[in-house]
Amino acid sequence: MYSAKEAAEITGLSTATLRYYEKESLLPPVKRNVQKYRQYTDEDIEWIRMIQCMRMANIPIQSIKEYVSLLIQGGKTLEQRYEMVQEHIENIMGQIADLQKALALTQSKLAFYEKILKEPLHQDITYAEEWKMFNHGGHI
């Protein structure tokens, strides 16, 4: 059993976030000790990690709530969960493609800066000149 502070340290979340997850029914009710302090189990920690993973994938809280609700209902919701996960995979793949485009642009911008920094008058360049140079392969 872990206190809220220990669970927060293990998961890297704040205790406020853990309370929010519980309040929003993103995880089953957390057991409490005699003093009414939350006591997280290893299973609770795994639930929290699942939620963290879903949040990293930019899955909205409402969708996570729906998924958790279906999960708690058991096998009768397996097809619905399968479809949700399939949709999430498609969304994640789209995010990856977008991030790859952003990375490629950022890398080309870095290469542009490396090139332009070697030029003696690079401090005198205006943003408009820089923009033209970047968009025309380093030449005005």
TORZA-722448 format. One record per atom (N, C-alpha, C): residue number from 1; residue in one letter; atom name; y, z, x. Coordinates in steps of 0.05 Angstrom, whole numbers. Atoms other than C-alpha are relative to their C-alpha. Last residue first. Example, Ala and Ser with C-alpha at 12.3 -4.5 7.8 and 13.67 -1.06 7.14 Angstrom:
2
(2 "s" "N" (-24 -1 -16))
(2 "s" "CA" (-21 143 273))
(2 "s" "C" (22 14 -15))
(1 "a" "N" (-24 0 18))
(1 "a" "CA" (-90 156 246))
(1 "a" "C" (24 0 18))
***
This chain:
140
(140 "i" "N" (-21 4 21))
(140 "i" "CA" (708 -1029 355))
(140 "i" "C" (1 -29 -7))
(139 "h" "N" (-22 18 -7))
(139 "h" "CA" (641 -1021 392))
(139 "h" "C" (20 -2 -23))
(138 "g" "N" (-14 -10 -24))
(138 "g" "CA" (591 -964 391))
(138 "g" "C" (23 -18 9))
(137 "g" "N" (17 -3 -23))
(137 "g" "CA" (540 -996 344))
(137 "g" "C" (15 8 26))
(136 "h" "N" (4 26 -13))
(136 "h" "CA" (589 -1020 292))
(136 "h" "C" (-14 2 27))
(135 "n" "N" (11 19 20))
(135 "n" "CA" (586 -961 244))
(135 "n" "C" (-4 -28 11))
(134 "f" "N" (27 -10 8))
(134 "f" "CA" (595 -910 300))
(134 "f" "C" (-13 -21 -18))
(133 "m" "N" (19 3 -22))
(133 "m" "CA" (653 -949 330))
(133 "m" "C" (-28 7 -8))
(132 "k" "N" (5 29 -4))
(132 "k" "CA" (688 -957 263))
(132 "k" "C" (-20 -4 23))
(131 "w" "N" (16 9 23))
(131 "w" "CA" (680 -882 248))
(131 "w" "C" (-7 -30 3))
(130 "e" "N" (28 -9 -3))
(130 "e" "CA" (703 -863 317))
(130 "e" "C" (-17 -11 -22))
(129 "e" "N" (13 16 -22))
(129 "e" "CA" (764 -907 311))
(129 "e" "C" (-29 8 4))
(128 "a" "N" (3 27 11))
(128 "a" "CA" (781 -875 243))
(128 "a" "C" (-13 -18 21))
(127 "y" "N" (24 0 17))
(127 "y" "CA" (768 -805 271))
(127 "y" "C" (-5 -28 -11))
(126 "t" "N" (-5 -10 26))
(126 "t" "CA" (817 -819 327))
(126 "t" "C" (-25 0 -17))
(125 "i" "N" (10 16 23))
(125 "i" "CA" (796 -827 399))
(125 "i" "C" (7 13 -26))
(124 "d" "N" (-21 13 15))
(124 "d" "CA" (841 -795 451))
(124 "d" "C" (-9 -16 -24))
(123 "q" "N" (-17 -20 14))
(123 "q" "CA" (791 -744 476))
(123 "q" "C" (22 -13 -17))
(122 "h" "N" (13 -8 25))
(122 "h" "CA" (740 -800 492))
(122 "h" "C" (17 21 -15))
(121 "l" "N" (-21 -6 19))
(121 "l" "CA" (788 -830 543))
(121 "l" "C" (-12 10 -27))
(120 "p" "N" (-22 -16 -10))
(120 "p" "CA" (741 -829 603))
(120 "p" "C" (21 8 -20))
(119 "e" "N" (-23 17 -3))
(119 "e" "CA" (678 -853 567))
(119 "e" "C" (24 17 7))
(118 "k" "N" (0 11 -27))
(118 "k" "CA" (616 -812 580))
(118 "k" "C" (25 -17 5))
(117 "l" "N" (-10 -21 -18))
(117 "l" "CA" (629 -771 517))
(117 "l" "C" (1 -9 29))
(116 "i" "N" (-29 0 0))
(116 "i" "CA" (622 -835 477))
(116 "i" "C" (12 22 18))
(115 "k" "N" (-12 24 -12))
(115 "k" "CA" (550 -846 496))
(115 "k" "C" (30 2 2))
(114 "e" "N" (8 0 -28))
(114 "e" "CA" (526 -775 482))
(114 "e" "C" (13 -24 15))
(113 "y" "N" (-17 -19 -14))
(113 "y" "CA" (566 -776 418))
(113 "y" "C" (-6 2 29))
(112 "f" "N" (-27 11 -1))
(112 "f" "CA" (532 -839 394))
(112 "f" "C" (19 18 16))
(111 "a" "N" (1 20 -21))
(111 "a" "CA" (464 -810 412))
(111 "a" "C" (27 -13 4))
(110 "l" "N" (2 -14 -25))
(110 "l" "CA" (481 -749 370))
(110 "l" "C" (0 -20 24))
(109 "k" "N" (-27 -11 -4))
(109 "k" "CA" (503 -793 312))
(109 "k" "C" (0 15 27))
(108 "s" "N" (-17 22 -9))
(108 "s" "CA" (438 -832 318))
(108 "s" "C" (28 9 5))
(107 "q" "N" (7 7 -27))
(107 "q" "CA" (399 -767 316))
(107 "q" "C" (16 -23 10))
(106 "t" "N" (-10 -21 -18))
(106 "t" "CA" (437 -744 255))
(106 "t" "C" (-7 -6 29))
(105 "l" "N" (-29 3 -2))
(105 "l" "CA" (424 -809 219))
(105 "l" "C" (12 20 19))
(104 "a" "N" (-5 25 -15))
(104 "a" "CA" (350 -806 235))
(104 "a" "C" (30 -5 3))
(103 "l" "N" (5 -5 -29))
(103 "l" "CA" (347 -733 214))
(103 "l" "C" (6 -25 16))
(102 "a" "N" (-22 -17 -10))
(102 "a" "CA" (381 -747 147))
(102 "a" "C" (-4 5 30))
(101 "k" "N" (-24 17 -1))
(101 "k" "CA" (333 -804 133))
(101 "k" "C" (23 15 13))
(100 "q" "N" (5 19 -22))
(100 "q" "CA" (273 -760 151))
(100 "q" "C" (24 -18 3))
(99 "l" "N" (-5 -14 -25))
(99 "l" "CA" (302 -705 106))
(99 "l" "C" (-4 -18 25))
(98 "d" "N" (-29 -4 -3))
(98 "d" "CA" (306 -753 48))
(98 "d" "C" (7 14 26))
(97 "a" "N" (-12 26 -5))
(97 "a" "CA" (234 -775 59))
(97 "a" "C" (30 2 4))
(96 "i" "N" (6 6 -28))
(96 "i" "CA" (212 -702 64))
(96 "i" "C" (12 -27 7))
(95 "q" "N" (-18 -17 -17))
(95 "q" "CA" (249 -686 -1))
(95 "q" "C" (-5 -7 30))
(94 "g" "N" (-27 11 2))
(94 "g" "CA" (214 -744 -36))
(94 "g" "C" (19 15 18))
(93 "m" "N" (1 25 -16))
(93 "m" "CA" (146 -720 -10))
(93 "m" "C" (28 -13 -1))
(92 "i" "N" (-1 -8 -28))
(92 "i" "CA" (164 -650 -36))
(92 "i" "C" (0 -25 17))
(91 "n" "N" (-28 -8 -6))
(91 "n" "CA" (180 -679 -105))
(91 "n" "C" (3 7 29))
(90 "e" "N" (-17 24 1))
(90 "e" "CA" (113 -717 -107))
(90 "e" "C" (29 7 7))
(89 "i" "N" (7 16 -24))
(89 "i" "CA" (76 -654 -85))
(89 "i" "C" (18 -25 1))
(88 "h" "N" (-14 -13 -22))
(88 "h" "CA" (112 -614 -139))
(88 "h" "C" (-5 -14 26))
(87 "e" "N" (-29 7 3))
(87 "e" "CA" (89 -664 -192))
(87 "e" "C" (16 12 23))
(86 "q" "N" (-2 29 -6))
(86 "q" "CA" (16 -657 -169))
(86 "q" "C" (30 -9 0))
(85 "v" "N" (2 1 -29))
(85 "v" "CA" (24 -581 -170))
(85 "v" "C" (2 -29 10))
(84 "m" "N" (-24 -11 -12))
(84 "m" "CA" (49 -584 -241))
(84 "m" "C" (0 -3 30))
(83 "e" "N" (-21 19 3))
(83 "e" "CA" (-7 -631 -262))
(83 "e" "C" (27 10 12))
(82 "y" "N" (7 24 -17))
(82 "y" "CA" (-60 -586 -232))
(82 "y" "C" (23 -20 -2))
(81 "r" "N" (-8 -8 -27))
(81 "r" "CA" (-27 -525 -265))
(81 "r" "C" (-5 -23 20))
(80 "q" "N" (-29 -1 0))
(80 "q" "CA" (-31 -559 -333))
(80 "q" "C" (10 7 28))
(79 "e" "N" (-10 28 1))
(79 "e" "CA" (-104 -578 -321))
(79 "e" "C" (31 0 2))
(78 "l" "N" (5 13 -25))
(78 "l" "CA" (-121 -506 -299))
(78 "l" "C" (11 -29 1))
(77 "t" "N" (-24 14 -7))
(77 "t" "CA" (-90 -474 -360))
(77 "t" "C" (-2 -16 26))
(76 "k" "N" (-7 18 22))
(76 "k" "CA" (-155 -452 -393))
(76 "k" "C" (25 -16 6))
(75 "g" "N" (12 27 0))
(75 "g" "CA" (-178 -425 -326))
(75 "g" "C" (8 -19 -22))
(74 "g" "N" (26 7 -9))
(74 "g" "CA" (-132 -365 -324))
(74 "g" "C" (-8 -29 -3))
(73 "q" "N" (17 6 23))
(73 "q" "CA" (-74 -341 -365))
(73 "q" "C" (-28 -9 7))
(72 "i" "N" (9 -25 11))
(72 "i" "CA" (-42 -309 -303))
(72 "i" "C" (-19 -4 -24))
(71 "l" "N" (20 -11 -18))
(71 "l" "CA" (-37 -377 -271))
(71 "l" "C" (-13 26 -10))
(70 "l" "N" (25 15 4))
(70 "l" "CA" (-2 -406 -331))
(70 "l" "C" (-22 11 18))
(69 "s" "N" (10 -7 27))
(69 "s" "CA" (51 -351 -329))
(69 "s" "C" (-26 -15 -5))
(68 "v" "N" (12 -27 -2))
(68 "v" "CA" (57 -360 -253))
(68 "v" "C" (-11 8 -27))
(67 "y" "N" (25 2 -15))
(67 "y" "CA" (68 -435 -262))
(67 "y" "C" (-14 27 1))
(66 "e" "N" (20 14 17))
(66 "e" "CA" (120 -425 -317))
(66 "e" "C" (-27 -1 14))
(65 "k" "N" (7 -18 22))
(65 "k" "CA" (157 -373 -276))
(65 "k" "C" (-21 -13 -18))
(64 "i" "N" (18 -20 -12))
(64 "i" "CA" (155 -419 -216))
(64 "i" "C" (-9 19 -21))
(63 "s" "N" (26 13 -4))
(63 "s" "CA" (184 -475 -258))
(63 "s" "C" (-21 19 12))
(62 "q" "N" (12 4 27))
(62 "q" "CA" (240 -430 -283))
(62 "q" "C" (-28 -13 3))
(61 "i" "N" (11 -25 9))
(61 "i" "CA" (255 -408 -211))
(61 "i" "C" (-14 -3 -27))
(60 "p" "N" (-18 -18 15))
(60 "p" "CA" (266 -480 -191))
(60 "p" "C" (-15 25 -9))
(59 "i" "N" (10 -2 28))
(59 "i" "CA" (220 -510 -138))
(59 "i" "C" (17 20 -15))
(58 "n" "N" (-22 4 19))
(58 "n" "CA" (262 -524 -76))
(58 "n" "C" (-10 -1 -29))
(57 "a" "N" (3 27 10))
(57 "a" "CA" (200 -530 -32))
(57 "a" "C" (21 -7 -21))
(56 "m" "N" (-6 17 -23))
(56 "m" "CA" (222 -468 5))
(56 "m" "C" (-2 -29 -8))
(55 "r" "N" (-29 1 -2))
(55 "r" "CA" (223 -434 -64))
(55 "r" "C" (8 -18 24))
(54 "m" "N" (-10 17 22))
(54 "m" "CA" (150 -453 -75))
(54 "m" "C" (31 -2 2))
(53 "c" "N" (8 28 -6))
(53 "c" "CA" (130 -425 -7))
(53 "c" "C" (12 -19 -22))
(52 "q" "N" (-17 9 -22))
(52 "q" "CA" (169 -361 -21))
(52 "q" "C" (-5 -29 7))
(51 "i" "N" (-26 5 12))
(51 "i" "CA" (134 -354 -88))
(51 "i" "C" (19 -10 21))
(50 "m" "N" (3 24 16))
(50 "m" "CA" (66 -361 -54))
(50 "m" "C" (27 -7 -12))
(49 "r" "N" (1 22 -19))
(49 "r" "CA" (87 -310 -2))
(49 "r" "C" (-2 -27 -15))
(48 "i" "N" (-27 4 -10))
(48 "i" "CA" (107 -262 -57))
(48 "i" "C" (1 -23 19))
(47 "w" "N" (-15 11 22))
(47 "w" "CA" (40 -270 -91))
(47 "w" "C" (28 -7 10))
(46 "e" "N" (9 28 2))
(46 "e" "CA" (6 -257 -23))
(46 "e" "C" (15 -15 -23))
(45 "i" "N" (-12 14 -23))
(45 "i" "CA" (48 -194 -14))
(45 "i" "C" (-8 -29 -1))
(44 "d" "N" (-29 4 7))
(44 "d" "CA" (28 -171 -84))
(44 "d" "C" (14 -16 22))
(43 "e" "N" (0 21 20))
(43 "e" "CA" (-46 -181 -65))
(43 "e" "C" (29 -6 -9))
(42 "d" "N" (3 25 -15))
(42 "d" "CA" (-36 -140 -2))
(42 "d" "C" (1 -24 -19))
(41 "t" "N" (27 4 -11))
(41 "t" "CA" (-10 -85 -48))
(41 "t" "C" (-1 -25 17))
(40 "y" "N" (10 27 -1))
(40 "y" "CA" (62 -65 -60))
(40 "y" "C" (-28 0 13))
(39 "q" "N" (21 0 -20))
(39 "q" "CA" (79 6 -81))
(39 "q" "C" (-13 -27 0))
(38 "r" "N" (19 23 -1))
(38 "r" "CA" (144 11 -119))
(38 "r" "C" (-19 3 23))
(37 "y" "N" (-6 20 -20))
(37 "y" "CA" (174 81 -123))
(37 "y" "C" (-20 -22 0))
(36 "k" "N" (-9 25 12))
(36 "k" "CA" (165 118 -188))
(36 "k" "C" (10 -21 20))
(35 "q" "N" (-29 -2 -1))
(35 "q" "CA" (159 187 -153))
(35 "q" "C" (13 -25 -12))
(34 "v" "N" (-8 -22 17))
(34 "v" "CA" (86 189 -174))
(34 "v" "C" (30 3 -2))
(33 "n" "N" (12 -25 -7))
(33 "n" "CA" (74 120 -143))
(33 "n" "C" (11 22 -19))
(32 "r" "N" (-19 -21 -9))
(32 "r" "CA" (90 54 -175))
(32 "r" "C" (-15 26 6))
(31 "k" "N" (8 -28 5))
(31 "k" "CA" (48 -9 -183))
(31 "k" "C" (21 19 11))
(30 "v" "N" (8 -14 -24))
(30 "v" "CA" (84 -76 -182))
(30 "v" "C" (-6 29 -7))
(29 "p" "N" (-14 -26 -5))
(29 "p" "CA" (86 -114 -247))
(29 "p" "C" (-12 14 24))
(28 "p" "N" (9 -20 19))
(28 "p" "CA" (55 -184 -237))
(28 "p" "C" (15 27 5))
(27 "l" "N" (25 -12 -9))
(27 "l" "CA" (96 -233 -198))
(27 "l" "C" (-7 22 -20))
(26 "l" "N" (12 19 -18))
(26 "l" "CA" (149 -283 -218))
(26 "l" "C" (-25 12 14))
(25 "s" "N" (28 4 5))
(25 "s" "CA" (163 -240 -279))
(25 "s" "C" (-12 -22 18))
(24 "e" "N" (2 26 12))
(24 "e" "CA" (239 -246 -271))
(24 "e" "C" (-29 -8 -6))
(23 "k" "N" (-15 0 26))
(23 "k" "CA" (245 -171 -261))
(23 "k" "C" (-3 -27 -14))
(22 "e" "N" (15 -16 20))
(22 "e" "CA" (190 -173 -208))
(22 "e" "C" (14 -1 -27))
(21 "y" "N" (25 15 5))
(21 "y" "CA" (222 -230 -169))
(21 "y" "C" (-16 15 -21))
(20 "y" "N" (-7 23 17))
(20 "y" "CA" (290 -195 -176))
(20 "y" "C" (-25 -16 -7))
(19 "r" "N" (-5 -10 27))
(19 "r" "CA" (262 -130 -149))
(19 "r" "C" (5 -22 -19))
(18 "l" "N" (26 -9 10))
(18 "l" "CA" (234 -167 -88))
(18 "l" "C" (2 11 -29))
(17 "t" "N" (14 25 8))
(17 "t" "CA" (301 -202 -79))
(17 "t" "C" (-28 7 -11))
(16 "a" "N" (-13 10 25))
(16 "a" "CA" (337 -135 -80))
(16 "a" "C" (-15 -25 -10))
(15 "t" "N" (12 -16 22))
(15 "t" "CA" (287 -107 -29))
(15 "t" "C" (12 -9 -26))
(14 "s" "N" (-13 -26 5))
(14 "s" "CA" (309 -163 17))
(14 "s" "C" (-14 14 -22))
(13 "l" "N" (-18 0 23))
(13 "l" "CA" (261 -217 39))
(13 "l" "C" (14 27 -2))
(12 "g" "N" (-26 11 -9))
(12 "g" "CA" (228 -227 107))
(12 "g" "C" (20 -2 -23))
(11 "t" "N" (-6 26 11))
(11 "t" "CA" (159 -220 76))
(11 "t" "C" (26 -13 9))
(10 "i" "N" (23 18 -3))
(10 "i" "CA" (132 -164 119))
(10 "i" "C" (7 -28 -9))
(9 "e" "N" (3 6 -28))
(9 "e" "CA" (200 -129 125))
(9 "e" "C" (-23 -20 5))
(8 "a" "N" (-23 17 -7))
(8 "a" "CA" (213 -133 50))
(8 "a" "C" (-3 -8 30))
(7 "a" "N" (5 26 12))
(7 "a" "CA" (143 -106 36))
(7 "a" "C" (22 -19 7))
(6 "e" "N" (21 12 -16))
(6 "e" "CA" (157 -48 84))
(6 "e" "C" (-7 -29 -10))
(5 "k" "N" (-12 6 -26))
(5 "k" "CA" (223 -32 50))
(5 "k" "C" (-21 -14 18))
(4 "a" "N" (-17 24 4))
(4 "a" "CA" (191 -37 -19))
(4 "a" "C" (12 -8 27))
(3 "s" "N" (-25 -6 14))
(3 "s" "CA" (137 11 4))
(3 "s" "C" (16 -25 -3))
(2 "y" "N" (-25 2 -15))
(2 "y" "CA" (70 -17 23))
(2 "y" "C" (23 8 -17))
(1 "m" "N" (-24 0 17))
(1 "m" "CA" (0 0 0))
(1 "m" "C" (25 0 18))
***
